[in-house]
Amino acid sequence: MEDVAEVQRKLGDFIMHSGDDISESFIKNIVKQVRESTGLKNFDIHLVDRNNEKYRKLFEQWQKGGGYGFFKPSSGEFGISLYKGLFGEGPQIYMFAGKTVDGWGVAKNVFFTKYTTQHELFHVEMFMYLKSKTPNYMKFWAEIPNYMHEQYVLNRLLKTKNWKKEDLLSDLNNINGERMDKFGLNPITLKEIETWKFELELEKMGIKIQ
């Protein structure tokens, strides 16, 4: 993957380099910049693996099948059913590495990547966009269906350059799975997502932001 724009120290710009492997110093720098640009003083990125004793149970649950990472908007119990009964901090990102089993029962090893980091940072960007527009941001965050959260992220990934097509298509497949299985919607293409307007979708849902 080639480089994309560096993180800017201003609200709403969460774009990072895509090059070398994730390092502890790299993650610390990203966390510092997001805290400074958003005012989210509690923001953090957790790299969760079998050696992370604090999140050992979270890691064990993830091994049974789940995403490579997720953004938790608030502290308390994890809202994802896979992690029911487990608690963590927010707004923070959790990313996983290790062995997991996919939906077909196939075991595979997953590594911390910059694509996953960028994906989750765009969830933070969406969160901050809503937070900057309306005091009802947490209510709206919960009302927006998950496939729309993911479409926002994929739209932003497509507008930054040189991510691997296989990663983009993997995200697209997850989106279309939710669109069709949970909402009876037609599948969407990468080209359609690239020109998709988040604000217009909010208006269709009756969500008005300032």
VENNORWO-V500574 format. One record per residue. N is the residue number from 0. OMEGA is omega in radians with two decimals (NA if undefined). Layout:
n;omega
N;OMEGA
N;OMEGA
//
This chain:
n;omega
0;3.13
1;-3.08
2;2.91
3;-3.03
4;3.13
5;3.11
6;3.10
7;-3.13
8;3.06
9;-3.08
10;3.01
11;3.13
12;-3.03
13;-3.08
14;-3.05
15;3.02
16;2.98
17;-3.08
18;-3.06
19;3.11
20;3.11
21;3.05
22;-3.14
23;-3.14
24;3.10
25;-3.13
26;3.12
27;3.13
28;3.10
29;3.13
30;-3.13
31;-3.10
32;3.11
33;3.10
34;-3.09
35;-3.06
36;-3.06
37;-3.02
38;3.09
39;-3.02
40;-3.12
41;-3.07
42;3.08
43;3.03
44;-3.12
45;3.02
46;-2.98
47;3.04
48;-3.04
49;-3.12
50;-3.13
51;-3.03
52;-3.12
53;-3.08
54;-3.10
55;-3.12
56;3.09
57;3.12
58;-3.12
59;3.09
60;-3.13
61;-3.13
62;-3.12
63;3.11
64;3.14
65;-3.14
66;3.13
67;3.13
68;3.05
69;3.08
70;3.11
71;-3.02
72;-3.09
73;3.14
74;3.13
75;-3.13
76;3.10
77;-3.08
78;-3.14
79;-3.03
80;3.13
81;-3.06
82;-3.11
83;3.13
84;3.11
85;-3.05
86;3.12
87;-3.10
88;3.06
89;-0.06
90;-3.08
91;3.13
92;3.06
93;3.10
94;-3.00
95;3.02
96;-3.14
97;-3.11
98;3.09
99;3.11
100;-3.09
101;-3.07
102;3.13
103;3.11
104;-3.13
105;3.12
106;3.10
107;3.10
108;-3.14
109;-3.11
110;3.01
111;3.14
112;3.09
113;3.09
114;3.11
115;3.11
116;-3.14
117;3.09
118;-3.10
119;3.09
120;3.09
121;2.98
122;3.09
123;3.12
124;3.11
125;3.11
126;-3.13
127;3.09
128;3.12
129;-3.12
130;-3.12
131;-3.04
132;-3.02
133;3.06
134;3.14
135;-3.00
136;-3.13
137;3.08
138;-3.13
139;3.12
140;-3.12
141;-3.10
142;-3.12
143;-3.11
144;-3.04
145;-3.12
146;3.10
147;3.01
148;-3.08
149;3.09
150;3.06
151;-3.10
152;-3.11
153;3.05
154;-3.12
155;3.09
156;3.14
157;3.13
158;2.89
159;-2.90
160;2.93
161;2.94
162;-3.12
163;-3.12
164;-3.11
165;3.10
166;3.12
167;-3.14
168;3.08
169;3.08
170;3.13
171;3.13
172;3.10
173;3.12
174;-3.10
175;3.06
176;3.11
177;-3.13
178;-3.04
179;-3.03
180;-3.05
181;-3.02
182;3.12
183;-3.12
184;3.08
185;3.07
186;-3.12
187;-3.11
188;3.07
189;3.14
190;3.12
191;3.13
192;-3.12
193;-3.14
194;-3.11
195;-3.11
196;-3.12
197;-3.10
198;3.13
199;3.10
200;3.08
201;3.13
202;3.12
203;3.12
204;-3.09
205;3.11
206;-3.13
207;3.11
208;-3.06
209;NA
//
